[in-house]
Amino acid sequence: MKRNVDLNEISDGRLYSSGDMVKADCRDCTGCSACCRGMGGSIILDPMDLWRLYRGIHRDFTALMEGYIELGIVDGMILPNIKMDEGRDACPFLNEEGRCSVHDFRPGICRLFPLGRWYEEGGGFRYFLQIHECRKKDRGKVKIKKWLGIPDLKSYESYIQAWHDFLRRCEDALESLEEDQVRVLTLYVLKRFYESAFYALDEKGFYEEFYSRLKEAEEKLGFE
């Protein structure tokens, strides 16, 4: 999701790498679940997020669409996001004790919070600390790599960059397409990377299959 903001207004003005220490540790979020409530459609999911959820709770795309996720338009693309529970205006995975019931399998955006990603013009991205989002004021310092808790972080970061670049190219292509062509492109991406997900694969297999599908999609869409 594109955000046209001044980095100095939403962060401490610094950019970080995964090996840096940053004041993001909310001390297990004890007594607080504010970031899991009232989020609207902002928790946008990438293909690996669905893979993680399936491995954790054994629900595929169709099952997740039954109350857990919904589809929205993000910069012209049809992408899934976590659907807030209407009664509580909270994440459907937030339990009665105010704790995340899928913490080990939570989406990448949830792992990142209160950090964000800053994509640089020459390629690659760095992290920044959002200073107005988390209600905890006494956060401790933690290494970003530890905070994210993602195995083989280098491969994951490469995947995130590749997915980001692919979506940007899709969005650029939308500008020159007719309405019916836009629908074909967006539904193709949704089906190929989300509906036909990577459920039976381990982490290594996920990355291999993702890049295989990415190459196929780029060729099909004329990106190469």
PyMOL CGO cylinders between C-alpha atoms (Angstrom):
from pymol import cmd
from pymol.cgo import CYLINDER

trace = [
    CYLINDER, 0.00, 0.00, 0.00, 1.47, 3.32, -1.08, 0.3, 1, 1, 1, 1, 1, 1,
    CYLINDER, 1.47, 3.32, -1.08, 1.64, 6.04, 1.56, 0.3, 1, 1, 1, 1, 1, 1,
    CYLINDER, 1.64, 6.04, 1.56, 2.49, 9.59, 0.52, 0.3, 1, 1, 1, 1, 1, 1,
    CYLINDER, 2.49, 9.59, 0.52, 3.88, 10.81, 3.82, 0.3, 1, 1, 1, 1, 1, 1,
    CYLINDER, 3.88, 10.81, 3.82, 6.87, 12.64, 5.21, 0.3, 1, 1, 1, 1, 1, 1,
    CYLINDER, 6.87, 12.64, 5.21, 9.02, 10.05, 6.99, 0.3, 1, 1, 1, 1, 1, 1,
    CYLINDER, 9.02, 10.05, 6.99, 9.99, 12.62, 9.59, 0.3, 1, 1, 1, 1, 1, 1,
    CYLINDER, 9.99, 12.62, 9.59, 6.34, 13.08, 10.58, 0.3, 1, 1, 1, 1, 1, 1,
    CYLINDER, 6.34, 13.08, 10.58, 5.62, 9.41, 11.29, 0.3, 1, 1, 1, 1, 1, 1,
    CYLINDER, 5.62, 9.41, 11.29, 8.99, 8.07, 12.47, 0.3, 1, 1, 1, 1, 1, 1,
    CYLINDER, 8.99, 8.07, 12.47, 12.06, 8.94, 14.50, 0.3, 1, 1, 1, 1, 1, 1,
    CYLINDER, 12.06, 8.94, 14.50, 13.67, 10.04, 11.24, 0.3, 1, 1, 1, 1, 1, 1,
    CYLINDER, 13.67, 10.04, 11.24, 15.99, 7.06, 10.99, 0.3, 1, 1, 1, 1, 1, 1,
    CYLINDER, 15.99, 7.06, 10.99, 16.17, 4.08, 8.65, 0.3, 1, 1, 1, 1, 1, 1,
    CYLINDER, 16.17, 4.08, 8.65, 17.30, 0.71, 9.97, 0.3, 1, 1, 1, 1, 1, 1,
    CYLINDER, 17.30, 0.71, 9.97, 18.59, -2.63, 8.73, 0.3, 1, 1, 1, 1, 1, 1,
    CYLINDER, 18.59, -2.63, 8.73, 17.56, -5.96, 10.23, 0.3, 1, 1, 1, 1, 1, 1,
    CYLINDER, 17.56, -5.96, 10.23, 20.71, -6.08, 12.35, 0.3, 1, 1, 1, 1, 1, 1,
    CYLINDER, 20.71, -6.08, 12.35, 20.00, -2.76, 14.08, 0.3, 1, 1, 1, 1, 1, 1,
    CYLINDER, 20.00, -2.76, 14.08, 18.54, -2.24, 17.54, 0.3, 1, 1, 1, 1, 1, 1,
    CYLINDER, 18.54, -2.24, 17.54, 15.29, -0.26, 17.70, 0.3, 1, 1, 1, 1, 1, 1,
    CYLINDER, 15.29, -0.26, 17.70, 12.81, 0.69, 20.43, 0.3, 1, 1, 1, 1, 1, 1,
    CYLINDER, 12.81, 0.69, 20.43, 10.04, -1.64, 19.29, 0.3, 1, 1, 1, 1, 1, 1,
    CYLINDER, 10.04, -1.64, 19.29, 9.82, -4.18, 22.13, 0.3, 1, 1, 1, 1, 1, 1,
    CYLINDER, 9.82, -4.18, 22.13, 6.34, -3.85, 23.65, 0.3, 1, 1, 1, 1, 1, 1,
    CYLINDER, 6.34, -3.85, 23.65, 7.24, -6.29, 26.46, 0.3, 1, 1, 1, 1, 1, 1,
    CYLINDER, 7.24, -6.29, 26.46, 4.83, -8.98, 25.25, 0.3, 1, 1, 1, 1, 1, 1,
    CYLINDER, 4.83, -8.98, 25.25, 2.04, -6.39, 24.77, 0.3, 1, 1, 1, 1, 1, 1,
    CYLINDER, 2.04, -6.39, 24.77, 0.81, -7.21, 28.30, 0.3, 1, 1, 1, 1, 1, 1,
    CYLINDER, 0.81, -7.21, 28.30, -2.64, -5.73, 28.89, 0.3, 1, 1, 1, 1, 1, 1,
    CYLINDER, -2.64, -5.73, 28.89, -2.87, -4.20, 25.41, 0.3, 1, 1, 1, 1, 1, 1,
    CYLINDER, -2.87, -4.20, 25.41, -4.39, -5.32, 22.11, 0.3, 1, 1, 1, 1, 1, 1,
    CYLINDER, -4.39, -5.32, 22.11, -5.02, -1.89, 20.58, 0.3, 1, 1, 1, 1, 1, 1,
    CYLINDER, -5.02, -1.89, 20.58, -3.13, -2.69, 17.38, 0.3, 1, 1, 1, 1, 1, 1,
    CYLINDER, -3.13, -2.69, 17.38, -5.47, -5.66, 16.78, 0.3, 1, 1, 1, 1, 1, 1,
    CYLINDER, -5.47, -5.66, 16.78, -8.61, -3.50, 16.86, 0.3, 1, 1, 1, 1, 1, 1,
    CYLINDER, -8.61, -3.50, 16.86, -10.18, -1.02, 14.46, 0.3, 1, 1, 1, 1, 1, 1,
    CYLINDER, -10.18, -1.02, 14.46, -7.67, -1.70, 11.69, 0.3, 1, 1, 1, 1, 1, 1,
    CYLINDER, -7.67, -1.70, 11.69, -10.20, -1.76, 8.86, 0.3, 1, 1, 1, 1, 1, 1,
    CYLINDER, -10.20, -1.76, 8.86, -8.68, -3.33, 5.76, 0.3, 1, 1, 1, 1, 1, 1,
    CYLINDER, -8.68, -3.33, 5.76, -5.10, -2.25, 6.47, 0.3, 1, 1, 1, 1, 1, 1,
    CYLINDER, -5.10, -2.25, 6.47, -3.68, -5.71, 7.28, 0.3, 1, 1, 1, 1, 1, 1,
    CYLINDER, -3.68, -5.71, 7.28, -2.97, -6.65, 3.66, 0.3, 1, 1, 1, 1, 1, 1,
    CYLINDER, -2.97, -6.65, 3.66, -1.76, -10.19, 3.11, 0.3, 1, 1, 1, 1, 1, 1,
    CYLINDER, -1.76, -10.19, 3.11, 0.95, -11.46, 0.81, 0.3, 1, 1, 1, 1, 1, 1,
    CYLINDER, 0.95, -11.46, 0.81, 1.09, -15.06, -0.50, 0.3, 1, 1, 1, 1, 1, 1,
    CYLINDER, 1.09, -15.06, -0.50, 3.39, -16.24, 2.29, 0.3, 1, 1, 1, 1, 1, 1,
    CYLINDER, 3.39, -16.24, 2.29, 0.94, -14.97, 4.90, 0.3, 1, 1, 1, 1, 1, 1,
    CYLINDER, 0.94, -14.97, 4.90, -1.70, -17.40, 3.58, 0.3, 1, 1, 1, 1, 1, 1,
    CYLINDER, -1.70, -17.40, 3.58, 0.89, -20.18, 3.50, 0.3, 1, 1, 1, 1, 1, 1,
    CYLINDER, 0.89, -20.18, 3.50, 1.74, -19.53, 7.15, 0.3, 1, 1, 1, 1, 1, 1,
    CYLINDER, 1.74, -19.53, 7.15, -1.92, -19.45, 8.23, 0.3, 1, 1, 1, 1, 1, 1,
    CYLINDER, -1.92, -19.45, 8.23, -2.64, -22.70, 6.44, 0.3, 1, 1, 1, 1, 1, 1,
    CYLINDER, -2.64, -22.70, 6.44, 0.29, -24.42, 8.12, 0.3, 1, 1, 1, 1, 1, 1,
    CYLINDER, 0.29, -24.42, 8.12, -0.83, -23.06, 11.48, 0.3, 1, 1, 1, 1, 1, 1,
    CYLINDER, -0.83, -23.06, 11.48, -4.62, -23.48, 11.45, 0.3, 1, 1, 1, 1, 1, 1,
    CYLINDER, -4.62, -23.48, 11.45, -5.14, -25.64, 8.34, 0.3, 1, 1, 1, 1, 1, 1,
    CYLINDER, -5.14, -25.64, 8.34, -7.53, -23.29, 6.57, 0.3, 1, 1, 1, 1, 1, 1,
    CYLINDER, -7.53, -23.29, 6.57, -7.08, -22.65, 2.87, 0.3, 1, 1, 1, 1, 1, 1,
    CYLINDER, -7.08, -22.65, 2.87, -8.09, -19.54, 0.93, 0.3, 1, 1, 1, 1, 1, 1,
    CYLINDER, -8.09, -19.54, 0.93, -11.74, -20.61, 0.62, 0.3, 1, 1, 1, 1, 1, 1,
    CYLINDER, -11.74, -20.61, 0.62, -12.02, -21.39, 4.33, 0.3, 1, 1, 1, 1, 1, 1,
    CYLINDER, -12.02, -21.39, 4.33, -10.34, -18.13, 5.33, 0.3, 1, 1, 1, 1, 1, 1,
    CYLINDER, -10.34, -18.13, 5.33, -12.81, -16.20, 3.19, 0.3, 1, 1, 1, 1, 1, 1,
    CYLINDER, -12.81, -16.20, 3.19, -15.54, -17.44, 5.53, 0.3, 1, 1, 1, 1, 1, 1,
    CYLINDER, -15.54, -17.44, 5.53, -15.08, -14.72, 8.13, 0.3, 1, 1, 1, 1, 1, 1,
    CYLINDER, -15.08, -14.72, 8.13, -11.31, -14.31, 8.46, 0.3, 1, 1, 1, 1, 1, 1,
    CYLINDER, -11.31, -14.31, 8.46, -10.23, -12.46, 5.34, 0.3, 1, 1, 1, 1, 1, 1,
    CYLINDER, -10.23, -12.46, 5.34, -11.86, -10.34, 2.64, 0.3, 1, 1, 1, 1, 1, 1,
    CYLINDER, -11.86, -10.34, 2.64, -10.88, -8.86, -0.70, 0.3, 1, 1, 1, 1, 1, 1,
    CYLINDER, -10.88, -8.86, -0.70, -10.16, -5.19, -1.23, 0.3, 1, 1, 1, 1, 1, 1,
    CYLINDER, -10.16, -5.19, -1.23, -8.68, -2.88, -3.85, 0.3, 1, 1, 1, 1, 1, 1,
    CYLINDER, -8.68, -2.88, -3.85, -5.12, -1.79, -3.07, 0.3, 1, 1, 1, 1, 1, 1,
    CYLINDER, -5.12, -1.79, -3.07, -3.55, 0.60, -5.57, 0.3, 1, 1, 1, 1, 1, 1,
    CYLINDER, -3.55, 0.60, -5.57, -5.75, -0.93, -8.26, 0.3, 1, 1, 1, 1, 1, 1,
    CYLINDER, -5.75, -0.93, -8.26, -5.04, -4.57, -7.39, 0.3, 1, 1, 1, 1, 1, 1,
    CYLINDER, -5.04, -4.57, -7.39, -7.44, -7.04, -5.77, 0.3, 1, 1, 1, 1, 1, 1,
    CYLINDER, -7.44, -7.04, -5.77, -5.68, -8.28, -2.63, 0.3, 1, 1, 1, 1, 1, 1,
    CYLINDER, -5.68, -8.28, -2.63, -6.87, -10.06, 0.52, 0.3, 1, 1, 1, 1, 1, 1,
    CYLINDER, -6.87, -10.06, 0.52, -6.74, -8.48, 3.95, 0.3, 1, 1, 1, 1, 1, 1,
    CYLINDER, -6.74, -8.48, 3.95, -7.67, -9.53, 7.47, 0.3, 1, 1, 1, 1, 1, 1,
    CYLINDER, -7.67, -9.53, 7.47, -11.39, -8.90, 8.02, 0.3, 1, 1, 1, 1, 1, 1,
    CYLINDER, -11.39, -8.90, 8.02, -12.26, -7.21, 11.30, 0.3, 1, 1, 1, 1, 1, 1,
    CYLINDER, -12.26, -7.21, 11.30, -14.88, -9.03, 13.38, 0.3, 1, 1, 1, 1, 1, 1,
    CYLINDER, -14.88, -9.03, 13.38, -17.96, -6.80, 13.05, 0.3, 1, 1, 1, 1, 1, 1,
    CYLINDER, -17.96, -6.80, 13.05, -19.16, -7.28, 16.61, 0.3, 1, 1, 1, 1, 1, 1,
    CYLINDER, -19.16, -7.28, 16.61, -15.85, -6.38, 18.25, 0.3, 1, 1, 1, 1, 1, 1,
    CYLINDER, -15.85, -6.38, 18.25, -14.20, -4.39, 15.43, 0.3, 1, 1, 1, 1, 1, 1,
    CYLINDER, -14.20, -4.39, 15.43, -11.19, -6.57, 16.12, 0.3, 1, 1, 1, 1, 1, 1,
    CYLINDER, -11.19, -6.57, 16.12, -9.04, -9.11, 14.35, 0.3, 1, 1, 1, 1, 1, 1,
    CYLINDER, -9.04, -9.11, 14.35, -10.90, -12.43, 14.14, 0.3, 1, 1, 1, 1, 1, 1,
    CYLINDER, -10.90, -12.43, 14.14, -7.81, -14.16, 15.55, 0.3, 1, 1, 1, 1, 1, 1,
    CYLINDER, -7.81, -14.16, 15.55, -7.86, -12.06, 18.75, 0.3, 1, 1, 1, 1, 1, 1,
    CYLINDER, -7.86, -12.06, 18.75, -9.08, -14.31, 21.58, 0.3, 1, 1, 1, 1, 1, 1,
    CYLINDER, -9.08, -14.31, 21.58, -11.19, -13.43, 24.62, 0.3, 1, 1, 1, 1, 1, 1,
    CYLINDER, -11.19, -13.43, 24.62, -8.08, -12.71, 26.67, 0.3, 1, 1, 1, 1, 1, 1,
    CYLINDER, -8.08, -12.71, 26.67, -6.97, -10.12, 24.13, 0.3, 1, 1, 1, 1, 1, 1,
    CYLINDER, -6.97, -10.12, 24.13, -4.15, -12.29, 22.84, 0.3, 1, 1, 1, 1, 1, 1,
    CYLINDER, -4.15, -12.29, 22.84, -3.30, -13.38, 19.30, 0.3, 1, 1, 1, 1, 1, 1,
    CYLINDER, -3.30, -13.38, 19.30, -4.42, -16.97, 18.74, 0.3, 1, 1, 1, 1, 1, 1,
    CYLINDER, -4.42, -16.97, 18.74, -2.20, -17.32, 15.66, 0.3, 1, 1, 1, 1, 1, 1,
    CYLINDER, -2.20, -17.32, 15.66, 0.86, -15.54, 17.00, 0.3, 1, 1, 1, 1, 1, 1,
    CYLINDER, 0.86, -15.54, 17.00, 3.34, -18.08, 15.64, 0.3, 1, 1, 1, 1, 1, 1,
    CYLINDER, 3.34, -18.08, 15.64, 1.68, -17.84, 12.20, 0.3, 1, 1, 1, 1, 1, 1,
    CYLINDER, 1.68, -17.84, 12.20, 0.72, -14.15, 12.18, 0.3, 1, 1, 1, 1, 1, 1,
    CYLINDER, 0.72, -14.15, 12.18, 0.97, -12.09, 8.97, 0.3, 1, 1, 1, 1, 1, 1,
    CYLINDER, 0.97, -12.09, 8.97, 4.10, -10.17, 8.06, 0.3, 1, 1, 1, 1, 1, 1,
    CYLINDER, 4.10, -10.17, 8.06, 2.51, -6.76, 8.76, 0.3, 1, 1, 1, 1, 1, 1,
    CYLINDER, 2.51, -6.76, 8.76, 1.68, -7.91, 12.30, 0.3, 1, 1, 1, 1, 1, 1,
    CYLINDER, 1.68, -7.91, 12.30, 5.23, -9.16, 12.82, 0.3, 1, 1, 1, 1, 1, 1,
    CYLINDER, 5.23, -9.16, 12.82, 6.55, -5.83, 11.60, 0.3, 1, 1, 1, 1, 1, 1,
    CYLINDER, 6.55, -5.83, 11.60, 4.45, -3.53, 13.82, 0.3, 1, 1, 1, 1, 1, 1,
    CYLINDER, 4.45, -3.53, 13.82, 5.32, -0.90, 15.04, 0.3, 1, 1, 1, 1, 1, 1,
    CYLINDER, 5.32, -0.90, 15.04, 7.93, -0.88, 12.29, 0.3, 1, 1, 1, 1, 1, 1,
    CYLINDER, 7.93, -0.88, 12.29, 7.28, -0.13, 8.64, 0.3, 1, 1, 1, 1, 1, 1,
    CYLINDER, 7.28, -0.13, 8.64, 9.19, -0.71, 5.40, 0.3, 1, 1, 1, 1, 1, 1,
    CYLINDER, 9.19, -0.71, 5.40, 10.68, 2.13, 3.37, 0.3, 1, 1, 1, 1, 1, 1,
    CYLINDER, 10.68, 2.13, 3.37, 11.28, 1.09, -0.23, 0.3, 1, 1, 1, 1, 1, 1,
    CYLINDER, 11.28, 1.09, -0.23, 14.20, 2.90, -1.80, 0.3, 1, 1, 1, 1, 1, 1,
    CYLINDER, 14.20, 2.90, -1.80, 14.18, 4.12, -5.40, 0.3, 1, 1, 1, 1, 1, 1,
    CYLINDER, 14.18, 4.12, -5.40, 17.24, 2.14, -6.39, 0.3, 1, 1, 1, 1, 1, 1,
    CYLINDER, 17.24, 2.14, -6.39, 15.79, -1.11, -5.07, 0.3, 1, 1, 1, 1, 1, 1,
    CYLINDER, 15.79, -1.11, -5.07, 15.76, -2.73, -1.67, 0.3, 1, 1, 1, 1, 1, 1,
    CYLINDER, 15.76, -2.73, -1.67, 14.10, -1.50, 1.48, 0.3, 1, 1, 1, 1, 1, 1,
    CYLINDER, 14.10, -1.50, 1.48, 14.93, -0.50, 5.02, 0.3, 1, 1, 1, 1, 1, 1,
    CYLINDER, 14.93, -0.50, 5.02, 12.88, -0.37, 8.19, 0.3, 1, 1, 1, 1, 1, 1,
    CYLINDER, 12.88, -0.37, 8.19, 11.56, 2.64, 10.07, 0.3, 1, 1, 1, 1, 1, 1,
    CYLINDER, 11.56, 2.64, 10.07, 9.93, 3.01, 13.49, 0.3, 1, 1, 1, 1, 1, 1,
    CYLINDER, 9.93, 3.01, 13.49, 6.39, 4.40, 13.52, 0.3, 1, 1, 1, 1, 1, 1,
    CYLINDER, 6.39, 4.40, 13.52, 6.19, 6.68, 16.54, 0.3, 1, 1, 1, 1, 1, 1,
    CYLINDER, 6.19, 6.68, 16.54, 2.44, 7.37, 16.66, 0.3, 1, 1, 1, 1, 1, 1,
    CYLINDER, 2.44, 7.37, 16.66, 1.00, 3.88, 16.17, 0.3, 1, 1, 1, 1, 1, 1,
    CYLINDER, 1.00, 3.88, 16.17, 1.81, 1.86, 19.30, 0.3, 1, 1, 1, 1, 1, 1,
    CYLINDER, 1.81, 1.86, 19.30, 0.25, 2.93, 22.61, 0.3, 1, 1, 1, 1, 1, 1,
    CYLINDER, 0.25, 2.93, 22.61, 3.08, 1.45, 24.67, 0.3, 1, 1, 1, 1, 1, 1,
    CYLINDER, 3.08, 1.45, 24.67, 5.35, 4.31, 25.69, 0.3, 1, 1, 1, 1, 1, 1,
    CYLINDER, 5.35, 4.31, 25.69, 8.00, 2.33, 27.57, 0.3, 1, 1, 1, 1, 1, 1,
    CYLINDER, 8.00, 2.33, 27.57, 9.16, 0.13, 24.73, 0.3, 1, 1, 1, 1, 1, 1,
    CYLINDER, 9.16, 0.13, 24.73, 12.53, -1.54, 25.06, 0.3, 1, 1, 1, 1, 1, 1,
    CYLINDER, 12.53, -1.54, 25.06, 15.28, -1.94, 22.50, 0.3, 1, 1, 1, 1, 1, 1,
    CYLINDER, 15.28, -1.94, 22.50, 15.37, -5.11, 20.42, 0.3, 1, 1, 1, 1, 1, 1,
    CYLINDER, 15.37, -5.11, 20.42, 17.24, -6.21, 17.31, 0.3, 1, 1, 1, 1, 1, 1,
    CYLINDER, 17.24, -6.21, 17.31, 14.89, -6.03, 14.32, 0.3, 1, 1, 1, 1, 1, 1,
    CYLINDER, 14.89, -6.03, 14.32, 15.82, -9.54, 13.20, 0.3, 1, 1, 1, 1, 1, 1,
    CYLINDER, 15.82, -9.54, 13.20, 14.77, -10.92, 16.58, 0.3, 1, 1, 1, 1, 1, 1,
    CYLINDER, 14.77, -10.92, 16.58, 11.60, -8.81, 16.65, 0.3, 1, 1, 1, 1, 1, 1,
    CYLINDER, 11.60, -8.81, 16.65, 10.43, -10.18, 13.30, 0.3, 1, 1, 1, 1, 1, 1,
    CYLINDER, 10.43, -10.18, 13.30, 11.11, -13.76, 14.32, 0.3, 1, 1, 1, 1, 1, 1,
    CYLINDER, 11.11, -13.76, 14.32, 11.35, -15.00, 10.72, 0.3, 1, 1, 1, 1, 1, 1,
    CYLINDER, 11.35, -15.00, 10.72, 13.64, -17.92, 9.83, 0.3, 1, 1, 1, 1, 1, 1,
    CYLINDER, 13.64, -17.92, 9.83, 16.09, -17.23, 7.00, 0.3, 1, 1, 1, 1, 1, 1,
    CYLINDER, 16.09, -17.23, 7.00, 15.30, -13.52, 7.06, 0.3, 1, 1, 1, 1, 1, 1,
    CYLINDER, 15.30, -13.52, 7.06, 17.54, -12.81, 4.07, 0.3, 1, 1, 1, 1, 1, 1,
    CYLINDER, 17.54, -12.81, 4.07, 15.40, -15.04, 1.83, 0.3, 1, 1, 1, 1, 1, 1,
    CYLINDER, 15.40, -15.04, 1.83, 12.23, -13.53, 3.26, 0.3, 1, 1, 1, 1, 1, 1,
    CYLINDER, 12.23, -13.53, 3.26, 13.41, -9.97, 2.60, 0.3, 1, 1, 1, 1, 1, 1,
    CYLINDER, 13.41, -9.97, 2.60, 14.30, -10.90, -0.99, 0.3, 1, 1, 1, 1, 1, 1,
    CYLINDER, 14.30, -10.90, -0.99, 10.84, -12.41, -1.41, 0.3, 1, 1, 1, 1, 1, 1,
    CYLINDER, 10.84, -12.41, -1.41, 9.14, -9.28, 0.01, 0.3, 1, 1, 1, 1, 1, 1,
    CYLINDER, 9.14, -9.28, 0.01, 11.11, -7.08, -2.38, 0.3, 1, 1, 1, 1, 1, 1,
    CYLINDER, 11.11, -7.08, -2.38, 10.27, -9.30, -5.35, 0.3, 1, 1, 1, 1, 1, 1,
    CYLINDER, 10.27, -9.30, -5.35, 6.55, -9.30, -4.48, 0.3, 1, 1, 1, 1, 1, 1,
    CYLINDER, 6.55, -9.30, -4.48, 6.58, -5.52, -3.96, 0.3, 1, 1, 1, 1, 1, 1,
    CYLINDER, 6.58, -5.52, -3.96, 8.29, -4.96, -7.34, 0.3, 1, 1, 1, 1, 1, 1,
    CYLINDER, 8.29, -4.96, -7.34, 5.86, -7.30, -9.11, 0.3, 1, 1, 1, 1, 1, 1,
    CYLINDER, 5.86, -7.30, -9.11, 2.81, -5.52, -7.69, 0.3, 1, 1, 1, 1, 1, 1,
    CYLINDER, 2.81, -5.52, -7.69, 4.25, -2.12, -8.68, 0.3, 1, 1, 1, 1, 1, 1,
    CYLINDER, 4.25, -2.12, -8.68, 4.71, -3.36, -12.26, 0.3, 1, 1, 1, 1, 1, 1,
    CYLINDER, 4.71, -3.36, -12.26, 1.15, -4.66, -12.27, 0.3, 1, 1, 1, 1, 1, 1,
    CYLINDER, 1.15, -4.66, -12.27, -0.12, -1.30, -11.02, 0.3, 1, 1, 1, 1, 1, 1,
    CYLINDER, -0.12, -1.30, -11.02, 1.84, 0.55, -13.71, 0.3, 1, 1, 1, 1, 1, 1,
    CYLINDER, 1.84, 0.55, -13.71, 0.37, -1.76, -16.35, 0.3, 1, 1, 1, 1, 1, 1,
    CYLINDER, 0.37, -1.76, -16.35, -3.19, -1.04, -15.17, 0.3, 1, 1, 1, 1, 1, 1,
    CYLINDER, -3.19, -1.04, -15.17, -2.88, 2.56, -16.33, 0.3, 1, 1, 1, 1, 1, 1,
    CYLINDER, -2.88, 2.56, -16.33, -2.82, 1.53, -20.00, 0.3, 1, 1, 1, 1, 1, 1,
    CYLINDER, -2.82, 1.53, -20.00, -5.46, -1.22, -19.88, 0.3, 1, 1, 1, 1, 1, 1,
    CYLINDER, -5.46, -1.22, -19.88, -9.16, -1.19, -20.64, 0.3, 1, 1, 1, 1, 1, 1,
    CYLINDER, -9.16, -1.19, -20.64, -11.59, -2.06, -17.84, 0.3, 1, 1, 1, 1, 1, 1,
    CYLINDER, -11.59, -2.06, -17.84, -12.08, -5.67, -18.93, 0.3, 1, 1, 1, 1, 1, 1,
    CYLINDER, -12.08, -5.67, -18.93, -8.30, -6.13, -19.24, 0.3, 1, 1, 1, 1, 1, 1,
    CYLINDER, -8.30, -6.13, -19.24, -7.80, -4.73, -15.74, 0.3, 1, 1, 1, 1, 1, 1,
    CYLINDER, -7.80, -4.73, -15.74, -10.20, -7.34, -14.42, 0.3, 1, 1, 1, 1, 1, 1,
    CYLINDER, -10.20, -7.34, -14.42, -8.36, -10.14, -16.22, 0.3, 1, 1, 1, 1, 1, 1,
    CYLINDER, -8.36, -10.14, -16.22, -4.98, -9.06, -14.83, 0.3, 1, 1, 1, 1, 1, 1,
    CYLINDER, -4.98, -9.06, -14.83, -6.12, -8.56, -11.24, 0.3, 1, 1, 1, 1, 1, 1,
    CYLINDER, -6.12, -8.56, -11.24, -8.08, -11.82, -11.10, 0.3, 1, 1, 1, 1, 1, 1,
    CYLINDER, -8.08, -11.82, -11.10, -5.16, -13.72, -12.64, 0.3, 1, 1, 1, 1, 1, 1,
    CYLINDER, -5.16, -13.72, -12.64, -2.80, -12.47, -9.91, 0.3, 1, 1, 1, 1, 1, 1,
    CYLINDER, -2.80, -12.47, -9.91, -5.35, -13.26, -7.21, 0.3, 1, 1, 1, 1, 1, 1,
    CYLINDER, -5.35, -13.26, -7.21, -5.91, -16.80, -8.47, 0.3, 1, 1, 1, 1, 1, 1,
    CYLINDER, -5.91, -16.80, -8.47, -2.28, -17.64, -9.23, 0.3, 1, 1, 1, 1, 1, 1,
    CYLINDER, -2.28, -17.64, -9.23, -0.74, -16.34, -6.01, 0.3, 1, 1, 1, 1, 1, 1,
    CYLINDER, -0.74, -16.34, -6.01, -3.56, -16.64, -3.46, 0.3, 1, 1, 1, 1, 1, 1,
    CYLINDER, -3.56, -16.64, -3.46, -6.36, -19.01, -4.44, 0.3, 1, 1, 1, 1, 1, 1,
    CYLINDER, -6.36, -19.01, -4.44, -3.91, -21.58, -5.84, 0.3, 1, 1, 1, 1, 1, 1,
    CYLINDER, -3.91, -21.58, -5.84, -1.69, -21.22, -2.81, 0.3, 1, 1, 1, 1, 1, 1,
    CYLINDER, -1.69, -21.22, -2.81, 1.46, -23.10, -1.76, 0.3, 1, 1, 1, 1, 1, 1,
    CYLINDER, 1.46, -23.10, -1.76, -0.12, -25.25, 0.94, 0.3, 1, 1, 1, 1, 1, 1,
    CYLINDER, -0.12, -25.25, 0.94, 1.74, -28.55, 0.60, 0.3, 1, 1, 1, 1, 1, 1,
    CYLINDER, 1.74, -28.55, 0.60, 5.23, -27.00, 0.59, 0.3, 1, 1, 1, 1, 1, 1,
    CYLINDER, 5.23, -27.00, 0.59, 7.83, -26.40, 3.28, 0.3, 1, 1, 1, 1, 1, 1,
    CYLINDER, 7.83, -26.40, 3.28, 9.59, -23.03, 3.49, 0.3, 1, 1, 1, 1, 1, 1,
    CYLINDER, 9.59, -23.03, 3.49, 12.23, -23.86, 0.89, 0.3, 1, 1, 1, 1, 1, 1,
    CYLINDER, 12.23, -23.86, 0.89, 9.56, -25.26, -1.39, 0.3, 1, 1, 1, 1, 1, 1,
    CYLINDER, 9.56, -25.26, -1.39, 7.46, -22.14, -0.94, 0.3, 1, 1, 1, 1, 1, 1,
    CYLINDER, 7.46, -22.14, -0.94, 10.23, -19.86, -2.17, 0.3, 1, 1, 1, 1, 1, 1,
    CYLINDER, 10.23, -19.86, -2.17, 11.05, -22.11, -5.12, 0.3, 1, 1, 1, 1, 1, 1,
    CYLINDER, 11.05, -22.11, -5.12, 7.41, -22.31, -6.20, 0.3, 1, 1, 1, 1, 1, 1,
    CYLINDER, 7.41, -22.31, -6.20, 6.84, -18.59, -5.65, 0.3, 1, 1, 1, 1, 1, 1,
    CYLINDER, 6.84, -18.59, -5.65, 9.72, -17.59, -7.92, 0.3, 1, 1, 1, 1, 1, 1,
    CYLINDER, 9.72, -17.59, -7.92, 8.60, -20.15, -10.51, 0.3, 1, 1, 1, 1, 1, 1,
    CYLINDER, 8.60, -20.15, -10.51, 5.12, -18.64, -10.56, 0.3, 1, 1, 1, 1, 1, 1,
    CYLINDER, 5.12, -18.64, -10.56, 6.54, -15.13, -10.54, 0.3, 1, 1, 1, 1, 1, 1,
    CYLINDER, 6.54, -15.13, -10.54, 8.62, -15.86, -13.65, 0.3, 1, 1, 1, 1, 1, 1,
    CYLINDER, 8.62, -15.86, -13.65, 5.59, -17.41, -15.32, 0.3, 1, 1, 1, 1, 1, 1,
    CYLINDER, 5.59, -17.41, -15.32, 3.42, -14.39, -14.46, 0.3, 1, 1, 1, 1, 1, 1,
    CYLINDER, 3.42, -14.39, -14.46, 6.01, -11.87, -15.67, 0.3, 1, 1, 1, 1, 1, 1,
    CYLINDER, 6.01, -11.87, -15.67, 6.27, -13.68, -18.99, 0.3, 1, 1, 1, 1, 1, 1,
    CYLINDER, 6.27, -13.68, -18.99, 2.49, -14.00, -19.33, 0.3, 1, 1, 1, 1, 1, 1,
    CYLINDER, 2.49, -14.00, -19.33, 1.98, -10.30, -18.54, 0.3, 1, 1, 1, 1, 1, 1,
    CYLINDER, 1.98, -10.30, -18.54, 4.83, -9.18, -20.80, 0.3, 1, 1, 1, 1, 1, 1,
    CYLINDER, 4.83, -9.18, -20.80, 7.03, -7.83, -18.01, 0.3, 1, 1, 1, 1, 1, 1,
    CYLINDER, 7.03, -7.83, -18.01, 10.20, -9.35, -19.42, 0.3, 1, 1, 1, 1, 1, 1,
]
cmd.load_cgo(trace, "trace")
